[in-house]
């Protein structure tokens, strides 16, 4: 009689689960930071070799990244990183705006006084960073931590999961904004965001749900205003034909 396959030990099952999550997290980080550029192919065997694993956890990792919206999995070919698309970026910003509004409304009703004090400290950190640098990625990193904290204090786990996913895609799209674009703006957008954040923090502390919702949407709207111009510049650059190179004549 042939040997029956043994049930996977609990530790082995845990390791397999850990592998796909580790791989997914690494791929998400590489994609968001554009180390793997938009439109690139990610090959299953190359990722398996990179992490020293079988193909099974790589496929599961691809599925997790696809669920966020950063890649499209194509059978027998691997995963292709999404491209920056005008309509898709607008959709993500609108979703982000709506979700953050809901989360801030709930936070104003459910956040404790102690948590509200912590929020004040976090917003002060954002204001300091906004004044210290024009690096939009530093601003976004601090802002995302504040948004995640508010979502945690809102005690709405499903909203937090959705908000975190949308924020990841928004951060990936944010790479279209060049540092030169920001430096050419008359006023750093983060300074206006800092003002809105302070008003939002005060509304949450005062338990003003409607106002908190409105200010949360205004905060993402501020990002949306300058992002649209940066996106147009990026897409124009992508559409431009490559410069013609002169081929030297044979002697």
Phi, psi and omega in degrees: 000135181292148178297136177278139178297133180283151176293138181300125178302154184301318181295320180295320178297320179295319180296319180297319179295319179296319181301310183294325179290320178297315180295315180300316181297320179293318179294318178300315180297316180296321181289314182298322180275002179064023169290332167249104189292160175306139179086353182284154174266139175245117185270136183301314184292327179292320179290321177300318179292319181300320184260358178065043182231171174285177183284337184301308179294333178293316178299319179294322178297317177303317181298318180295318180292324178295325179297332178282331179108011183272338179223163170243124180275127179244117181307136178072357180241333181119216180234137179250127179295139179299157175257158178284119184237135185301309183295322181293322180293321177297317180300315181297317180295322178293320177296317179300315180300311182295314181296318181293325176299314179298314182298317181290326176299313180293322180297323180295338180265336190241345182291139177280166179298321179296320178293324178297323177295321177296324178297319178303316180296320180292321178292324176297323177298316179298316180300318179296317180293321179299323179280333187277330186210157173259010180289105185298333181285330173292317178300313184295323180298314180292318181299318180295325178293322178294315180300319179294322179294316178299317180297322177297316182287343178285344180054049179227081188302322180293319177296322180295317179300313180295318180296318179297320179295314180296321180296325178297313180294321179297320178296319177298315180294331184299341181295346178291342182275115180277156178296325179297320179302315181293320181294333180279346178288141182297326180228135179296125182302331182295335179293319176292321177300322179298319178297316181293320179301318180295320177293320179296316179301317180295322180294320179294316178299323182277002180062037180262088188299313182298316181293320179298317178301312182296317181291324178299318178293324178295324180297311178290327177299324178298316177297319182299323183300310183275338179295322183300318180292317179296321179296317179299318179296319180296313182294325176298318179295323179290327183280339182295137179293149179297148181299139182286127178259133181282128178272126181295139180284143176287141178273000000 
